[in-house]
Amino acid sequence: MVKEGKIYRLTEEGRKAWESQDVAIPAEYRRILWLIETEAHVDVVRGCLREYPDELLDEWLGELEELDLLRSKQTAVEYDLNLSVADAKTRPLAEEDTVRLDQQSIEAGGKLSRTGVYIAEDRLKNRAGVEKPPAETVVLVVEDDPDQLALADLRVTMAGYVVRIADTVNALLHSLLEHGTPDLLVLDVMLPDGDGFDILAKMRRHPMYAMLPIVMLTAKNDPDDIRRGLGLGADGYVTKPYSKNVLAGTIRRVLKQRETS
């Protein structure tokens, strides 16, 4: 599939600035350099840094070009939609990002323990809400447990959404290739043929899926799991088992969709 937009590439000076952790470069700029690594589509930067408005990110990217730390090219690129060949490798985080993630994961763990739900509000604040009704909104649920999958399918369908289901990573990939990108992905952490976090990482690095809202399903409040998901760009977490309206309510909140009467 062809996608237009700017492709950013690190210059030699940009690589040196990241590798040396040059404190003369603002932390936000170093974070962008870390994300781009070698080259990246602008939507990959936006998908990973949803806590900042697109206009501000564009301004920062422009300033990084002025400093000769980045170069860009407006182009149309044809991307392979097959996530199985995507690269999910990441480099070590900068110190300030490590501190931020530690604080965020503590907050998320507390909310998950109390309510079973955590929404990454900082990622949602600059995202436009979905204007179409649930009946036109596609939710893809990936869950390997047959009972849990049937339950999720039933509850999300009863909330009025169009539901697609998959029980493995392979089934997820086939669904994306054959039926296109959904409006939101509900992704189980543990799958028989892969890792939900690995899929999340690949999606956030893929220009066609970088901006896709993703809610993680998990059976435990493991601090390391929570931290990993937040670091990779999860928009929300739901712990299993969950009560009747939790999943549908989380989907609505992440999509910033108005409730229907």
C-alpha positions in Angstrom: 0.0 0.0 0.0 1.3 3.5 -0.9 1.5 6.1 1.8 2.6 9.7 1.3 4.4 11.9 3.8 7.8 13.0 4.9 10.6 10.4 5.5 13.1 11.6 8.1 16.7 10.4 8.1 19.3 10.9 10.8 22.4 12.7 9.7 25.9 11.8 11.0 25.6 14.7 13.4 22.2 13.6 14.6 23.6 10.1 15.3 26.5 11.6 17.3 24.1 13.8 19.3 22.0 10.7 20.2 24.9 8.4 21.0 26.7 11.0 23.1 23.4 12.1 24.8 24.5 15.7 24.2 22.8 17.8 26.9 23.0 20.8 24.7 20.2 19.1 22.7 16.8 19.3 24.4 15.4 16.0 25.8 12.4 16.1 23.5 14.7 16.4 20.5 16.9 13.5 21.7 13.8 11.4 22.1 12.9 12.1 18.5 16.4 11.2 17.3 16.1 7.9 19.3 12.7 7.1 17.7 14.0 7.8 14.2 17.2 5.8 14.7 18.0 5.6 11.0 15.0 6.8 9.1 11.3 6.9 9.9 8.0 8.1 8.3 6.5 11.2 10.1 3.5 9.1 11.2 5.8 6.8 13.1 7.1 9.8 15.1 3.5 11.0 15.7 2.3 7.5 16.6 5.0 7.1 19.3 4.7 10.7 20.6 0.9 11.2 20.8 1.3 13.3 24.0 2.4 16.2 21.8 0.3 18.0 19.2 1.2 17.3 15.6 1.9 21.0 15.0 4.5 21.0 17.8 6.1 17.8 16.5 6.3 19.3 13.0 8.0 22.4 14.5 10.5 20.3 16.4 11.3 18.2 13.4 11.9 21.4 11.4 14.2 22.7 14.0 16.2 19.4 14.0 16.6 19.8 10.3 17.8 23.4 10.7 20.4 22.0 13.2 21.4 19.5 10.5 20.5 16.6 12.9 17.8 15.4 10.5 17.1 15.5 6.8 13.7 14.9 5.2 12.1 14.1 1.9 8.5 14.3 0.9 7.7 11.1 -0.9 5.1 8.4 -1.6 6.4 5.0 -0.5 4.8 1.5 -1.0 4.9 -0.4 2.3 4.5 -4.1 2.8 1.6 -4.6 5.2 2.9 -7.9 6.5 4.0 -7.3 10.1 5.7 -10.6 10.3 8.7 -9.1 8.5 8.6 -5.8 10.4 11.5 -4.7 12.7 10.6 -4.4 16.4 14.1 -3.7 17.7 14.5 -0.8 20.0 17.5 0.9 21.5 18.0 1.7 25.2 15.9 4.6 26.4 17.3 8.0 27.4 17.4 8.5 31.2 14.5 11.0 31.3 12.3 8.6 29.4 13.2 5.8 31.8 12.1 8.0 34.7 8.9 9.0 32.9 8.0 5.4 32.2 8.7 4.4 35.8 6.3 7.0 37.1 3.6 6.2 34.5 3.8 2.5 35.1 3.3 3.0 38.9 0.2 5.1 38.2 -1.1 2.6 35.7 -0.5 -0.3 38.0 -2.5 1.4 40.8 -5.4 2.1 38.5 -5.5 -1.4 37.1 -5.5 -2.8 40.6 -8.4 -0.6 41.6 -10.5 -0.6 38.4 -9.1 -3.1 36.0 -8.6 -0.3 33.4 -5.9 2.1 32.5 -6.2 4.7 29.8 -3.1 6.5 28.6 -4.7 10.0 28.7 -1.6 11.7 27.6 -1.7 9.8 24.3 -5.4 10.7 23.7 -5.4 14.4 24.4 -4.1 15.4 21.0 -6.1 12.7 19.0 -9.3 13.7 17.2 -12.3 11.8 18.3 -14.0 9.3 16.0 -17.1 11.0 14.6 -18.8 7.9 13.0 -21.2 5.8 15.1 -20.3 2.5 16.6 -22.3 0.7 13.9 -19.6 1.9 11.4 -16.7 1.4 13.7 -14.6 -1.7 13.3 -12.9 -3.3 16.4 -10.5 -6.2 15.9 -10.2 -8.4 19.0 -7.2 -10.7 19.2 -7.6 -13.3 22.0 -6.5 -16.9 22.1 -8.8 -18.2 24.8 -12.0 -19.3 23.1 -14.3 -18.4 26.0 -12.6 -15.0 26.5 -12.8 -14.4 22.7 -16.5 -15.3 22.6 -17.2 -13.0 25.6 -15.3 -10.1 24.1 -17.0 -10.6 20.8 -20.4 -10.7 22.4 -19.9 -7.6 24.6 -18.4 -5.4 22.0 -21.0 -6.5 19.5 -23.8 -5.7 22.0 -22.2 -2.2 22.4 -23.0 -1.7 18.7 -19.5 -2.1 17.2 -18.6 -4.1 14.1 -16.3 -6.8 15.5 -13.6 -8.9 13.8 -11.9 -11.6 15.7 -8.5 -13.4 15.6 -7.1 -16.1 18.0 -3.5 -16.0 16.9 -0.8 -13.7 15.5 -1.2 -15.4 12.2 -4.9 -14.8 12.1 -4.4 -11.2 13.0 -2.0 -10.7 10.1 -4.4 -12.4 7.7 -7.2 -10.1 9.0 -5.1 -7.0 8.4 -4.1 -8.1 4.9 -7.5 -9.3 3.8 -9.8 -6.9 5.5 -7.8 -3.8 6.1 -6.9 -1.7 9.2 -9.6 -1.6 11.9 -10.6 1.5 13.8 -9.2 0.0 17.0 -7.2 -3.1 18.0 -7.8 -5.0 21.2 -4.7 -7.2 21.6 -4.0 -9.9 24.1 -0.6 -9.9 25.6 -0.1 -13.7 25.5 -0.7 -15.5 22.2 0.2 -19.1 21.2 2.3 -18.1 18.2 3.7 -14.8 19.4 3.9 -11.9 21.9 1.4 -9.1 22.0 4.1 -6.6 22.9 6.2 -7.6 19.9 3.1 -6.9 17.7 2.6 -3.6 19.4 6.2 -2.6 18.8 6.1 -3.6 15.2 2.8 -1.6 14.6 4.2 1.5 16.2 7.2 1.3 13.9 5.0 0.7 10.8 3.8 3.8 8.9 0.4 2.1 8.1 -0.4 1.2 11.7 1.6 3.7 13.7 -1.5 5.8 14.6 -3.9 2.9 15.2 -5.5 2.9 18.7 -4.4 -0.2 20.6 -5.8 -1.5 23.9 -3.9 -4.4 25.5 -5.6 -7.3 27.3 -3.7 -8.8 30.2 -4.4 -11.4 32.8 -2.1 -9.9 35.4 -0.9 -6.6 36.7 2.8 -7.3 36.2 4.7 -4.0 36.6 7.2 -5.0 33.9 4.5 -5.9 31.5 2.7 -2.6 32.2 5.9 -0.6 31.8 6.8 -2.4 28.5 3.4 -1.7 27.0 3.3 1.9 27.9 6.8 2.4 26.6 5.8 0.8 23.3 2.8 3.1 22.9 -0.3 1.2 24.2 -3.3 3.5 24.5 -4.9 1.5 27.2 -4.9 -1.6 29.3 -7.8 -3.9 30.5 -7.1 -6.8 32.9 -9.0 -10.1 32.7 -11.5 -11.0 33.9 -13.4 -7.8 33.3 -17.0 -6.8 34.1 -19.8 -6.4 31.5 -19.3 -2.8 30.3 -15.5 -2.4 30.9 -14.2 -3.4 27.4 -16.8 -1.5 25.4 -16.4 1.6 27.7 -12.6 1.5 27.2 -13.0 1.3 23.5 -15.3 4.3 23.5 -12.9 6.3 25.7 -9.9 5.5 23.6 -11.7 6.4 20.4 -13.1 9.6 22.1 -16.4 8.6 20.7 -19.6 10.2 22.0 -22.1 7.9 23.8 -25.2 7.1 21.8 -28.6 7.5 23.6 
